[in-house]
Amino acid sequence: MIVNALEKIMEELLDEYIDQFHMECTCPTCRNDVLALVLNRVQPRYVTSEDKITYVRAEFFDRQQMTSLLVSLAECARIVSENPRCDNRKA
Ligand SMILES: [Zn+2]
């Protein structure tokens, strides 16, 4: 299998910080929009097993690159929040 470790890491970060992003809407569509947007911006880290995601995650924590991931994530949350494409906010 080939998985982008960042996909999992970003998902976890979004779960953890979504309250702090104060998004207009946090439905599954908007959450996925945020994830897709941010994953297109950050360098992917492909690994060959779920186990290896743990190492990539640890690497990010060690290098304190989490902060820059969070900044990107917050930016994408803002963009989606301002232009939600789901059915909840078609005003
Ligand atoms: Zn939504």
PDB file of the backbone (N, CA, C, O) and the ligand in Angstrom, with CONECT records:
HET     ZN  A 101       1
ATOM      1  N   MET A   1       0.830  -1.204   0.000  1.00  0.00           N
ATOM      2  CA  MET A   1       0.000   0.000   0.000  1.00  0.00           C
ATOM      3  C   MET A   1       0.864   1.254   0.000  1.00  0.00           C
ATOM      4  O   MET A   1       1.997   1.259   0.483  1.00  0.00           O
ATOM      5  N   ILE A   2       0.309   2.284  -0.541  1.00  0.00           N
ATOM      6  CA  ILE A   2       0.997   3.572  -0.522  1.00  0.00           C
ATOM      7  C   ILE A   2       0.030   4.594   0.069  1.00  0.00           C
ATOM      8  O   ILE A   2      -1.070   4.796  -0.444  1.00  0.00           O
ATOM      9  N   VAL A   3       0.453   5.224   1.139  1.00  0.00           N
ATOM     10  CA  VAL A   3      -0.394   6.272   1.711  1.00  0.00           C
ATOM     11  C   VAL A   3       0.419   7.529   1.942  1.00  0.00           C
ATOM     12  O   VAL A   3       1.615   7.484   2.229  1.00  0.00           O
ATOM     13  N   ASN A   4      -0.263   8.644   1.810  1.00  0.00           N
ATOM     14  CA  ASN A   4       0.371   9.912   2.129  1.00  0.00           C
ATOM     15  C   ASN A   4       0.205  10.144   3.631  1.00  0.00           C
ATOM     16  O   ASN A   4      -0.902  10.371   4.117  1.00  0.00           O
ATOM     17  N   ALA A   5       1.313  10.083   4.350  1.00  0.00           N
ATOM     18  CA  ALA A   5       1.264  10.227   5.811  1.00  0.00           C
ATOM     19  C   ALA A   5       0.643  11.562   6.220  1.00  0.00           C
ATOM     20  O   ALA A   5      -0.020  11.673   7.251  1.00  0.00           O
ATOM     21  N   LEU A   6       0.878  12.567   5.381  1.00  0.00           N
ATOM     22  CA  LEU A   6       0.346  13.892   5.696  1.00  0.00           C
ATOM     23  C   LEU A   6      -1.182  13.894   5.738  1.00  0.00           C
ATOM     24  O   LEU A   6      -1.801  14.665   6.470  1.00  0.00           O
ATOM     25  N   GLU A   7      -1.770  13.008   4.933  1.00  0.00           N
ATOM     26  CA  GLU A   7      -3.220  12.933   4.890  1.00  0.00           C
ATOM     27  C   GLU A   7      -3.766  12.603   6.278  1.00  0.00           C
ATOM     28  O   GLU A   7      -4.699  13.240   6.765  1.00  0.00           O
ATOM     29  N   LYS A   8      -3.166  11.602   6.893  1.00  0.00           N
ATOM     30  CA  LYS A   8      -3.579  11.166   8.222  1.00  0.00           C
ATOM     31  C   LYS A   8      -3.245  12.233   9.272  1.00  0.00           C
ATOM     32  O   LYS A   8      -4.052  12.534  10.151  1.00  0.00           O
ATOM     33  N   ILE A   9      -2.052  12.789   9.161  1.00  0.00           N
ATOM     34  CA  ILE A   9      -1.606  13.781  10.138  1.00  0.00           C
ATOM     35  C   ILE A   9      -2.488  15.030  10.086  1.00  0.00           C
ATOM     36  O   ILE A   9      -2.867  15.579  11.120  1.00  0.00           O
ATOM     37  N   MET A  10      -2.810  15.472   8.859  1.00  0.00           N
ATOM     38  CA  MET A  10      -3.655  16.656   8.706  1.00  0.00           C
ATOM     39  C   MET A  10      -5.063  16.405   9.241  1.00  0.00           C
ATOM     40  O   MET A  10      -5.679  17.281   9.848  1.00  0.00           O
ATOM     41  N   GLU A  11      -5.557  15.192   9.005  1.00  0.00           N
ATOM     42  CA  GLU A  11      -6.871  14.831   9.505  1.00  0.00           C
ATOM     43  C   GLU A  11      -6.897  14.942  11.029  1.00  0.00           C
ATOM     44  O   GLU A  11      -7.842  15.475  11.612  1.00  0.00           O
ATOM     45  N   GLU A  12      -5.840  14.428  11.662  1.00  0.00           N
ATOM     46  CA  GLU A  12      -5.755  14.481  13.121  1.00  0.00           C
ATOM     47  C   GLU A  12      -5.657  15.922  13.623  1.00  0.00           C
ATOM     48  O   GLU A  12      -6.287  16.296  14.612  1.00  0.00           O
ATOM     49  N   LEU A  13      -4.861  16.713  12.924  1.00  0.00           N
ATOM     50  CA  LEU A  13      -4.706  18.115  13.313  1.00  0.00           C
ATOM     51  C   LEU A  13      -6.028  18.857  13.189  1.00  0.00           C
ATOM     52  O   LEU A  13      -6.392  19.660  14.048  1.00  0.00           O
ATOM     53  N   LEU A  14      -6.736  18.574  12.107  1.00  0.00           N
ATOM     54  CA  LEU A  14      -8.020  19.247  11.892  1.00  0.00           C
ATOM     55  C   LEU A  14      -9.004  18.886  13.001  1.00  0.00           C
ATOM     56  O   LEU A  14      -9.695  19.756  13.532  1.00  0.00           O
ATOM     57  N   ASP A  15      -9.063  17.602  13.348  1.00  0.00           N
ATOM     58  CA  ASP A  15      -9.926  17.162  14.449  1.00  0.00           C
ATOM     59  C   ASP A  15      -9.594  17.907  15.728  1.00  0.00           C
ATOM     60  O   ASP A  15     -10.476  18.339  16.470  1.00  0.00           O
ATOM     61  N   GLU A  16      -8.297  18.046  15.965  1.00  0.00           N
ATOM     62  CA  GLU A  16      -7.842  18.628  17.215  1.00  0.00           C
ATOM     63  C   GLU A  16      -8.085  20.138  17.293  1.00  0.00           C
ATOM     64  O   GLU A  16      -8.405  20.675  18.353  1.00  0.00           O
ATOM     65  N   TYR A  17      -7.929  20.807  16.154  1.00  0.00           N
ATOM     66  CA  TYR A  17      -7.946  22.268  16.182  1.00  0.00           C
ATOM     67  C   TYR A  17      -9.159  22.915  15.555  1.00  0.00           C
ATOM     68  O   TYR A  17      -9.260  24.141  15.524  1.00  0.00           O
ATOM     69  N   ILE A  18     -10.096  22.099  15.046  1.00  0.00           N
ATOM     70  CA  ILE A  18     -11.202  22.673  14.272  1.00  0.00           C
ATOM     71  C   ILE A  18     -11.992  23.712  15.071  1.00  0.00           C
ATOM     72  O   ILE A  18     -12.491  24.682  14.502  1.00  0.00           O
ATOM     73  N   ASP A  19     -12.106  23.513  16.381  1.00  0.00           N
ATOM     74  CA  ASP A  19     -12.824  24.476  17.215  1.00  0.00           C
ATOM     75  C   ASP A  19     -12.153  25.839  17.224  1.00  0.00           C
ATOM     76  O   ASP A  19     -12.809  26.878  17.294  1.00  0.00           O
ATOM     77  N   GLN A  20     -10.827  25.809  17.150  1.00  0.00           N
ATOM     78  CA  GLN A  20     -10.076  27.066  17.202  1.00  0.00           C
ATOM     79  C   GLN A  20     -10.092  27.820  15.878  1.00  0.00           C
ATOM     80  O   GLN A  20      -9.756  29.004  15.829  1.00  0.00           O
ATOM     81  N   PHE A  21     -10.481  27.141  14.811  1.00  0.00           N
ATOM     82  CA  PHE A  21     -10.512  27.804  13.505  1.00  0.00           C
ATOM     83  C   PHE A  21     -11.793  28.604  13.299  1.00  0.00           C
ATOM     84  O   PHE A  21     -11.895  29.401  12.367  1.00  0.00           O
ATOM     85  N   HIS A  22     -12.777  28.381  14.185  1.00  0.00           N
ATOM     86  CA  HIS A  22     -14.048  29.105  14.123  1.00  0.00           C
ATOM     87  C   HIS A  22     -14.624  29.143  12.717  1.00  0.00           C
ATOM     88  O   HIS A  22     -14.919  30.216  12.190  1.00  0.00           O
ATOM     89  N   MET A  23     -14.783  27.979  12.114  1.00  0.00           N
ATOM     90  CA  MET A  23     -15.339  27.916  10.775  1.00  0.00           C
ATOM     91  C   MET A  23     -16.847  28.132  10.783  1.00  0.00           C
ATOM     92  O   MET A  23     -17.539  27.784  11.740  1.00  0.00           O
ATOM     93  N   GLU A  24     -17.339  28.714   9.692  1.00  0.00           N
ATOM     94  CA  GLU A  24     -18.773  28.954   9.548  1.00  0.00           C
ATOM     95  C   GLU A  24     -19.528  27.630   9.563  1.00  0.00           C
ATOM     96  O   GLU A  24     -20.635  27.534  10.094  1.00  0.00           O
ATOM     97  N   CYS A  25     -18.914  26.622   8.977  1.00  0.00           N
ATOM     98  CA  CYS A  25     -19.564  25.329   8.851  1.00  0.00           C
ATOM     99  C   CYS A  25     -18.500  24.239   8.990  1.00  0.00           C
ATOM    100  O   CYS A  25     -17.407  24.353   8.436  1.00  0.00           O
ATOM    101  N   THR A  26     -18.827  23.203   9.721  1.00  0.00           N
ATOM    102  CA  THR A  26     -17.854  22.129   9.913  1.00  0.00           C
ATOM    103  C   THR A  26     -18.436  20.778   9.489  1.00  0.00           C
ATOM    104  O   THR A  26     -18.106  19.740  10.063  1.00  0.00           O
ATOM    105  N   CYS A  27     -19.305  20.810   8.478  1.00  0.00           N
ATOM    106  CA  CYS A  27     -19.899  19.568   7.981  1.00  0.00           C
ATOM    107  C   CYS A  27     -18.819  18.734   7.266  1.00  0.00           C
ATOM    108  O   CYS A  27     -17.742  19.252   6.973  1.00  0.00           O
ATOM    109  N   PRO A  28     -19.096  17.459   6.985  1.00  0.00           N
ATOM    110  CA  PRO A  28     -18.088  16.607   6.330  1.00  0.00           C
ATOM    111  C   PRO A  28     -17.578  17.188   5.010  1.00  0.00           C
ATOM    112  O   PRO A  28     -16.398  17.045   4.688  1.00  0.00           O
ATOM    113  N   THR A  29     -18.445  17.834   4.253  1.00  0.00           N
ATOM    114  CA  THR A  29     -18.023  18.428   2.976  1.00  0.00           C
ATOM    115  C   THR A  29     -16.995  19.524   3.209  1.00  0.00           C
ATOM    116  O   THR A  29     -15.965  19.561   2.536  1.00  0.00           O
ATOM    117  N   CYS A  30     -17.259  20.400   4.140  1.00  0.00           N
ATOM    118  CA  CYS A  30     -16.338  21.504   4.415  1.00  0.00           C
ATOM    119  C   CYS A  30     -15.021  20.983   4.993  1.00  0.00           C
ATOM    120  O   CYS A  30     -13.945  21.478   4.656  1.00  0.00           O
ATOM    121  N   ARG A  31     -15.117  19.990   5.857  1.00  0.00           N
ATOM    122  CA  ARG A  31     -13.902  19.388   6.424  1.00  0.00           C
ATOM    123  C   ARG A  31     -13.034  18.790   5.316  1.00  0.00           C
ATOM    124  O   ARG A  31     -11.815  18.964   5.302  1.00  0.00           O
ATOM    125  N   ASN A  32     -13.684  18.082   4.389  1.00  0.00           N
ATOM    126  CA  ASN A  32     -12.936  17.490   3.284  1.00  0.00           C
ATOM    127  C   ASN A  32     -12.348  18.552   2.371  1.00  0.00           C
ATOM    128  O   ASN A  32     -11.246  18.389   1.847  1.00  0.00           O
ATOM    129  N   ASP A  33     -13.087  19.644   2.181  1.00  0.00           N
ATOM    130  CA  ASP A  33     -12.573  20.743   1.362  1.00  0.00           C
ATOM    131  C   ASP A  33     -11.298  21.316   1.975  1.00  0.00           C
ATOM    132  O   ASP A  33     -10.330  21.600   1.270  1.00  0.00           O
ATOM    133  N   VAL A  34     -11.311  21.480   3.291  1.00  0.00           N
ATOM    134  CA  VAL A  34     -10.128  21.997   3.985  1.00  0.00           C
ATOM    135  C   VAL A  34      -8.954  21.043   3.806  1.00  0.00           C
ATOM    136  O   VAL A  34      -7.833  21.462   3.517  1.00  0.00           O
ATOM    137  N   LEU A  35      -9.231  19.747   3.985  1.00  0.00           N
ATOM    138  CA  LEU A  35      -8.166  18.743   3.878  1.00  0.00           C
ATOM    139  C   LEU A  35      -7.591  18.685   2.464  1.00  0.00           C
ATOM    140  O   LEU A  35      -6.375  18.628   2.283  1.00  0.00           O
ATOM    141  N   ALA A  36      -8.467  18.700   1.474  1.00  0.00           N
ATOM    142  CA  ALA A  36      -8.008  18.631   0.083  1.00  0.00           C
ATOM    143  C   ALA A  36      -7.146  19.846  -0.237  1.00  0.00           C
ATOM    144  O   ALA A  36      -6.095  19.734  -0.868  1.00  0.00           O
ATOM    145  N   LEU A  37      -7.609  20.998   0.209  1.00  0.00           N
ATOM    146  CA  LEU A  37      -6.898  22.251  -0.056  1.00  0.00           C
ATOM    147  C   LEU A  37      -5.499  22.238   0.569  1.00  0.00           C
ATOM    148  O   LEU A  37      -4.512  22.581  -0.080  1.00  0.00           O
ATOM    149  N   VAL A  38      -5.437  21.841   1.821  1.00  0.00           N
ATOM    150  CA  VAL A  38      -4.160  21.882   2.528  1.00  0.00           C
ATOM    151  C   VAL A  38      -3.205  20.803   2.003  1.00  0.00           C
ATOM    152  O   VAL A  38      -1.993  21.010   1.946  1.00  0.00           O
ATOM    153  N   LEU A  39      -3.770  19.644   1.618  1.00  0.00           N
ATOM    154  CA  LEU A  39      -2.910  18.569   1.122  1.00  0.00           C
ATOM    155  C   LEU A  39      -2.334  18.896  -0.256  1.00  0.00           C
ATOM    156  O   LEU A  39      -1.313  18.334  -0.653  1.00  0.00           O
ATOM    157  N   ASN A  40      -2.977  19.790  -0.971  1.00  0.00           N
ATOM    158  CA  ASN A  40      -2.420  20.239  -2.243  1.00  0.00           C
ATOM    159  C   ASN A  40      -1.291  21.242  -2.040  1.00  0.00           C
ATOM    160  O   ASN A  40      -0.509  21.511  -2.952  1.00  0.00           O
ATOM    161  N   ARG A  41      -1.221  21.783  -0.845  1.00  0.00           N
ATOM    162  CA  ARG A  41      -0.220  22.810  -0.575  1.00  0.00           C
ATOM    163  C   ARG A  41       1.042  22.272   0.076  1.00  0.00           C
ATOM    164  O   ARG A  41       2.140  22.777  -0.160  1.00  0.00           O
ATOM    165  N   VAL A  42       0.878  21.244   0.897  1.00  0.00           N
ATOM    166  CA  VAL A  42       2.045  20.726   1.614  1.00  0.00           C
ATOM    167  C   VAL A  42       2.693  19.581   0.843  1.00  0.00           C
ATOM    168  O   VAL A  42       2.041  18.862   0.085  1.00  0.00           O
ATOM    169  N   GLN A  43       3.966  19.441   1.057  1.00  0.00           N
ATOM    170  CA  GLN A  43       4.732  18.360   0.444  1.00  0.00           C
ATOM    171  C   GLN A  43       4.218  17.010   0.947  1.00  0.00           C
ATOM    172  O   GLN A  43       4.213  16.767   2.154  1.00  0.00           O
ATOM    173  N   PRO A  44       3.789  16.133   0.046  1.00  0.00           N
ATOM    174  CA  PRO A  44       3.321  14.825   0.518  1.00  0.00           C
ATOM    175  C   PRO A  44       4.468  13.979   1.045  1.00  0.00           C
ATOM    176  O   PRO A  44       5.612  14.135   0.617  1.00  0.00           O
ATOM    177  N   ARG A  45       4.161  13.088   1.969  1.00  0.00           N
ATOM    178  CA  ARG A  45       5.162  12.148   2.491  1.00  0.00           C
ATOM    179  C   ARG A  45       4.581  10.756   2.353  1.00  0.00           C
ATOM    180  O   ARG A  45       3.832  10.295   3.215  1.00  0.00           O
ATOM    181  N   TYR A  46       4.929  10.094   1.269  1.00  0.00           N
ATOM    182  CA  TYR A  46       4.362   8.777   1.029  1.00  0.00           C
ATOM    183  C   TYR A  46       5.098   7.714   1.820  1.00  0.00           C
ATOM    184  O   TYR A  46       6.327   7.699   1.884  1.00  0.00           O
ATOM    185  N   VAL A  47       4.315   6.818   2.425  1.00  0.00           N
ATOM    186  CA  VAL A  47       4.884   5.695   3.159  1.00  0.00           C
ATOM    187  C   VAL A  47       4.188   4.424   2.697  1.00  0.00           C
ATOM    188  O   VAL A  47       3.142   4.476   2.050  1.00  0.00           O
ATOM    189  N   THR A  48       4.779   3.280   3.036  1.00  0.00           N
ATOM    190  CA  THR A  48       4.264   2.015   2.518  1.00  0.00           C
ATOM    191  C   THR A  48       3.475   1.208   3.530  1.00  0.00           C
ATOM    192  O   THR A  48       3.008   0.110   3.225  1.00  0.00           O
ATOM    193  N   SER A  49       3.321   1.748   4.744  1.00  0.00           N
ATOM    194  CA  SER A  49       2.452   1.065   5.712  1.00  0.00           C
ATOM    195  C   SER A  49       1.949   2.060   6.740  1.00  0.00           C
ATOM    196  O   SER A  49       2.544   3.115   6.957  1.00  0.00           O
ATOM    197  N   GLU A  50       0.841   1.701   7.368  1.00  0.00           N
ATOM    198  CA  GLU A  50       0.238   2.565   8.387  1.00  0.00           C
ATOM    199  C   GLU A  50       1.231   2.841   9.520  1.00  0.00           C
ATOM    200  O   GLU A  50       1.282   3.941  10.071  1.00  0.00           O
ATOM    201  N   ASP A  51       2.025   1.804   9.855  1.00  0.00           N
ATOM    202  CA  ASP A  51       2.994   1.939  10.941  1.00  0.00           C
ATOM    203  C   ASP A  51       3.940   3.105  10.722  1.00  0.00           C
ATOM    204  O   ASP A  51       4.303   3.818  11.658  1.00  0.00           O
ATOM    205  N   LYS A  52       4.329   3.284   9.480  1.00  0.00           N
ATOM    206  CA  LYS A  52       5.346   4.297   9.190  1.00  0.00           C
ATOM    207  C   LYS A  52       4.819   5.716   9.337  1.00  0.00           C
ATOM    208  O   LYS A  52       5.594   6.669   9.421  1.00  0.00           O
ATOM    209  N   ILE A  53       3.505   5.852   9.368  1.00  0.00           N
ATOM    210  CA  ILE A  53       2.928   7.172   9.590  1.00  0.00           C
ATOM    211  C   ILE A  53       3.386   7.711  10.941  1.00  0.00           C
ATOM    212  O   ILE A  53       3.632   8.906  11.102  1.00  0.00           O
ATOM    213  N   THR A  54       3.495   6.796  11.912  1.00  0.00           N
ATOM    214  CA  THR A  54       3.932   7.172  13.259  1.00  0.00           C
ATOM    215  C   THR A  54       5.294   7.852  13.230  1.00  0.00           C
ATOM    216  O   THR A  54       5.526   8.838  13.931  1.00  0.00           O
ATOM    217  N   TYR A  55       6.201   7.304  12.398  1.00  0.00           N
ATOM    218  CA  TYR A  55       7.544   7.882  12.310  1.00  0.00           C
ATOM    219  C   TYR A  55       7.526   9.269  11.692  1.00  0.00           C
ATOM    220  O   TYR A  55       8.224  10.178  12.140  1.00  0.00           O
ATOM    221  N   VAL A  56       6.718   9.411  10.659  1.00  0.00           N
ATOM    222  CA  VAL A  56       6.622  10.715  10.006  1.00  0.00           C
ATOM    223  C   VAL A  56       6.050  11.735  10.986  1.00  0.00           C
ATOM    224  O   VAL A  56       6.505  12.877  11.054  1.00  0.00           O
ATOM    225  N   ARG A  57       5.035  11.297  11.746  1.00  0.00           N
ATOM    226  CA  ARG A  57       4.411  12.181  12.723  1.00  0.00           C
ATOM    227  C   ARG A  57       5.439  12.625  13.763  1.00  0.00           C
ATOM    228  O   ARG A  57       5.520  13.805  14.107  1.00  0.00           O
ATOM    229  N   ALA A  58       6.218  11.670  14.256  1.00  0.00           N
ATOM    230  CA  ALA A  58       7.244  11.973  15.261  1.00  0.00           C
ATOM    231  C   ALA A  58       8.274  12.945  14.694  1.00  0.00           C
ATOM    232  O   ALA A  58       8.741  13.852  15.383  1.00  0.00           O
ATOM    233  N   GLU A  59       8.609  12.738  13.447  1.00  0.00           N
ATOM    234  CA  GLU A  59       9.575  13.603  12.767  1.00  0.00           C
ATOM    235  C   GLU A  59       9.088  15.054  12.745  1.00  0.00           C
ATOM    236  O   GLU A  59       9.848  15.991  12.990  1.00  0.00           O
ATOM    237  N   PHE A  60       7.814  15.203  12.448  1.00  0.00           N
ATOM    238  CA  PHE A  60       7.248  16.549  12.399  1.00  0.00           C
ATOM    239  C   PHE A  60       7.253  17.198  13.780  1.00  0.00           C
ATOM    240  O   PHE A  60       7.527  18.390  13.917  1.00  0.00           O
ATOM    241  N   PHE A  61       6.944  16.395  14.804  1.00  0.00           N
ATOM    242  CA  PHE A  61       6.936  16.938  16.157  1.00  0.00           C
ATOM    243  C   PHE A  61       8.339  17.357  16.556  1.00  0.00           C
ATOM    244  O   PHE A  61       8.537  18.426  17.135  1.00  0.00           O
ATOM    245  N   ASP A  62       9.323  16.501  16.241  1.00  0.00           N
ATOM    246  CA  ASP A  62      10.699  16.790  16.616  1.00  0.00           C
ATOM    247  C   ASP A  62      11.203  18.070  15.966  1.00  0.00           C
ATOM    248  O   ASP A  62      11.845  18.900  16.610  1.00  0.00           O
ATOM    249  N   ARG A  63      10.909  18.210  14.711  1.00  0.00           N
ATOM    250  CA  ARG A  63      11.418  19.379  14.007  1.00  0.00           C
ATOM    251  C   ARG A  63      10.563  20.620  14.230  1.00  0.00           C
ATOM    252  O   ARG A  63      10.840  21.699  13.706  1.00  0.00           O
ATOM    253  N   GLN A  64       9.538  20.434  15.009  1.00  0.00           N
ATOM    254  CA  GLN A  64       8.612  21.535  15.267  1.00  0.00           C
ATOM    255  C   GLN A  64       8.051  22.110  13.978  1.00  0.00           C
ATOM    256  O   GLN A  64       7.776  23.305  13.873  1.00  0.00           O
ATOM    257  N   GLN A  65       7.892  21.240  13.015  1.00  0.00           N
ATOM    258  CA  GLN A  65       7.270  21.684  11.766  1.00  0.00           C
ATOM    259  C   GLN A  65       5.754  21.674  11.875  1.00  0.00           C
ATOM    260  O   GLN A  65       5.045  22.133  10.980  1.00  0.00           O
ATOM    261  N   MET A  66       5.275  21.142  12.988  1.00  0.00           N
ATOM    262  CA  MET A  66       3.841  21.131  13.209  1.00  0.00           C
ATOM    263  C   MET A  66       3.263  22.529  13.084  1.00  0.00           C
ATOM    264  O   MET A  66       2.165  22.726  12.564  1.00  0.00           O
ATOM    265  N   THR A  67       4.030  23.497  13.574  1.00  0.00           N
ATOM    266  CA  THR A  67       3.564  24.872  13.538  1.00  0.00           C
ATOM    267  C   THR A  67       3.274  25.320  12.116  1.00  0.00           C
ATOM    268  O   THR A  67       2.253  25.954  11.851  1.00  0.00           O
ATOM    269  N   SER A  68       4.177  24.987  11.202  1.00  0.00           N
ATOM    270  CA  SER A  68       3.956  25.435   9.836  1.00  0.00           C
ATOM    271  C   SER A  68       2.799  24.662   9.185  1.00  0.00           C
ATOM    272  O   SER A  68       2.086  25.199   8.338  1.00  0.00           O
ATOM    273  N   LEU A  69       2.622  23.404   9.588  1.00  0.00           N
ATOM    274  CA  LEU A  69       1.473  22.644   9.085  1.00  0.00           C
ATOM    275  C   LEU A  69       0.181  23.281   9.581  1.00  0.00           C
ATOM    276  O   LEU A  69      -0.799  23.404   8.847  1.00  0.00           O
ATOM    277  N   LEU A  70       0.213  23.682  10.851  1.00  0.00           N
ATOM    278  CA  LEU A  70      -0.977  24.290  11.452  1.00  0.00           C
ATOM    279  C   LEU A  70      -1.315  25.619  10.813  1.00  0.00           C
ATOM    280  O   LEU A  70      -2.487  25.953  10.635  1.00  0.00           O
ATOM    281  N   VAL A  71      -0.282  26.381  10.466  1.00  0.00           N
ATOM    282  CA  VAL A  71      -0.502  27.673   9.815  1.00  0.00           C
ATOM    283  C   VAL A  71      -1.195  27.445   8.469  1.00  0.00           C
ATOM    284  O   VAL A  71      -2.155  28.139   8.135  1.00  0.00           O
ATOM    285  N   SER A  72      -0.702  26.462   7.697  1.00  0.00           N
ATOM    286  CA  SER A  72      -1.331  26.131   6.416  1.00  0.00           C
ATOM    287  C   SER A  72      -2.762  25.667   6.607  1.00  0.00           C
ATOM    288  O   SER A  72      -3.662  26.046   5.858  1.00  0.00           O
ATOM    289  N   LEU A  73      -2.954  24.842   7.620  1.00  0.00           N
ATOM    290  CA  LEU A  73      -4.285  24.307   7.887  1.00  0.00           C
ATOM    291  C   LEU A  73      -5.262  25.430   8.261  1.00  0.00           C
ATOM    292  O   LEU A  73      -6.397  25.463   7.788  1.00  0.00           O
ATOM    293  N   ALA A  74      -4.808  26.328   9.101  1.00  0.00           N
ATOM    294  CA  ALA A  74      -5.649  27.448   9.530  1.00  0.00           C
ATOM    295  C   ALA A  74      -6.018  28.332   8.333  1.00  0.00           C
ATOM    296  O   ALA A  74      -7.152  28.797   8.214  1.00  0.00           O
ATOM    297  N   GLU A  75      -5.047  28.551   7.458  1.00  0.00           N
ATOM    298  CA  GLU A  75      -5.267  29.354   6.260  1.00  0.00           C
ATOM    299  C   GLU A  75      -6.342  28.703   5.372  1.00  0.00           C
ATOM    300  O   GLU A  75      -7.240  29.388   4.883  1.00  0.00           O
ATOM    301  N   CYS A  76      -6.247  27.403   5.172  1.00  0.00           N
ATOM    302  CA  CYS A  76      -7.214  26.680   4.339  1.00  0.00           C
ATOM    303  C   CYS A  76      -8.594  26.655   4.991  1.00  0.00           C
ATOM    304  O   CYS A  76      -9.615  26.747   4.309  1.00  0.00           O
ATOM    305  N   ALA A  77      -8.616  26.531   6.310  1.00  0.00           N
ATOM    306  CA  ALA A  77      -9.889  26.556   7.037  1.00  0.00           C
ATOM    307  C   ALA A  77     -10.578  27.900   6.825  1.00  0.00           C
ATOM    308  O   ALA A  77     -11.799  27.969   6.682  1.00  0.00           O
ATOM    309  N   ARG A  78      -9.788  28.957   6.806  1.00  0.00           N
ATOM    310  CA  ARG A  78     -10.341  30.296   6.607  1.00  0.00           C
ATOM    311  C   ARG A  78     -10.937  30.435   5.199  1.00  0.00           C
ATOM    312  O   ARG A  78     -12.032  30.967   5.020  1.00  0.00           O
ATOM    313  N   ILE A  79     -10.188  29.943   4.210  1.00  0.00           N
ATOM    314  CA  ILE A  79     -10.642  30.025   2.815  1.00  0.00           C
ATOM    315  C   ILE A  79     -11.972  29.286   2.632  1.00  0.00           C
ATOM    316  O   ILE A  79     -12.907  29.811   2.028  1.00  0.00           O
ATOM    317  N   VAL A  80     -12.044  28.055   3.165  1.00  0.00           N
ATOM    318  CA  VAL A  80     -13.266  27.258   3.024  1.00  0.00           C
ATOM    319  C   VAL A  80     -14.408  27.904   3.805  1.00  0.00           C
ATOM    320  O   VAL A  80     -15.552  27.928   3.349  1.00  0.00           O
ATOM    321  N   SER A  81     -14.083  28.421   4.976  1.00  0.00           N
ATOM    322  CA  SER A  81     -15.085  29.051   5.817  1.00  0.00           C
ATOM    323  C   SER A  81     -15.699  30.278   5.139  1.00  0.00           C
ATOM    324  O   SER A  81     -16.884  30.565   5.304  1.00  0.00           O
ATOM    325  N   GLU A  82     -14.875  30.995   4.375  1.00  0.00           N
ATOM    326  CA  GLU A  82     -15.368  32.187   3.682  1.00  0.00           C
ATOM    327  C   GLU A  82     -16.164  31.824   2.434  1.00  0.00           C
ATOM    328  O   GLU A  82     -17.044  32.573   2.011  1.00  0.00           O
ATOM    329  N   ASN A  83     -15.850  30.671   1.849  1.00  0.00           N
ATOM    330  CA  ASN A  83     -16.557  30.229   0.645  1.00  0.00           C
ATOM    331  C   ASN A  83     -17.018  28.786   0.758  1.00  0.00           C
ATOM    332  O   ASN A  83     -16.550  27.924   0.016  1.00  0.00           O
ATOM    333  N   PRO A  84     -17.942  28.514   1.692  1.00  0.00           N
ATOM    334  CA  PRO A  84     -18.369  27.119   1.857  1.00  0.00           C
ATOM    335  C   PRO A  84     -19.095  26.640   0.601  1.00  0.00           C
ATOM    336  O   PRO A  84     -19.917  27.360   0.034  1.00  0.00           O
ATOM    337  N   ARG A  85     -18.783  25.422   0.179  1.00  0.00           N
ATOM    338  CA  ARG A  85     -19.399  24.903  -1.035  1.00  0.00           C
ATOM    339  C   ARG A  85     -20.432  23.831  -0.747  1.00  0.00           C
ATOM    340  O   ARG A  85     -20.887  23.138  -1.657  1.00  0.00           O
ATOM    341  N   CYS A  86     -20.802  23.695   0.515  1.00  0.00           N
ATOM    342  CA  CYS A  86     -21.762  22.667   0.881  1.00  0.00           C
ATOM    343  C   CYS A  86     -23.173  23.238   0.830  1.00  0.00           C
ATOM    344  O   CYS A  86     -23.366  24.418   0.538  1.00  0.00           O
ATOM    345  N   ASP A  87     -24.166  22.381   1.120  1.00  0.00           N
ATOM    346  CA  ASP A  87     -25.562  22.794   1.031  1.00  0.00           C
ATOM    347  C   ASP A  87     -26.018  23.624   2.225  1.00  0.00           C
ATOM    348  O   ASP A  87     -27.053  24.289   2.177  1.00  0.00           O
ATOM    349  N   ASN A  88     -25.232  23.576   3.291  1.00  0.00           N
ATOM    350  CA  ASN A  88     -25.651  24.281   4.510  1.00  0.00           C
ATOM    351  C   ASN A  88     -25.628  25.801   4.379  1.00  0.00           C
ATOM    352  O   ASN A  88     -26.390  26.512   5.034  1.00  0.00           O
ATOM    353  N   ARG A  89     -24.740  26.273   3.524  1.00  0.00           N
ATOM    354  CA  ARG A  89     -24.558  27.725   3.442  1.00  0.00           C
ATOM    355  C   ARG A  89     -24.620  28.198   1.988  1.00  0.00           C
ATOM    356  O   ARG A  89     -23.597  28.507   1.377  1.00  0.00           O
ATOM    357  N   LYS A  90     -25.810  28.247   1.463  1.00  0.00           N
ATOM    358  CA  LYS A  90     -25.916  28.726   0.083  1.00  0.00           C
ATOM    359  C   LYS A  90     -26.492  30.132   0.047  1.00  0.00           C
ATOM    360  O   LYS A  90     -27.049  30.552  -0.967  1.00  0.00           O
ATOM    361  N   ALA A  91     -26.361  30.844   1.125  1.00  0.00           N
ATOM    362  CA  ALA A  91     -26.930  32.181   1.237  1.00  0.00           C
ATOM    363  C   ALA A  91     -26.333  33.135   0.215  1.00  0.00           C
ATOM    364  O   ALA A  91     -26.705  34.307   0.173  1.00  0.00           O
TER     365      ALA A  91
HETATM  366 ZN    ZN A 101     -20.356  22.801   5.236  1.00  0.00          ZN2+
END
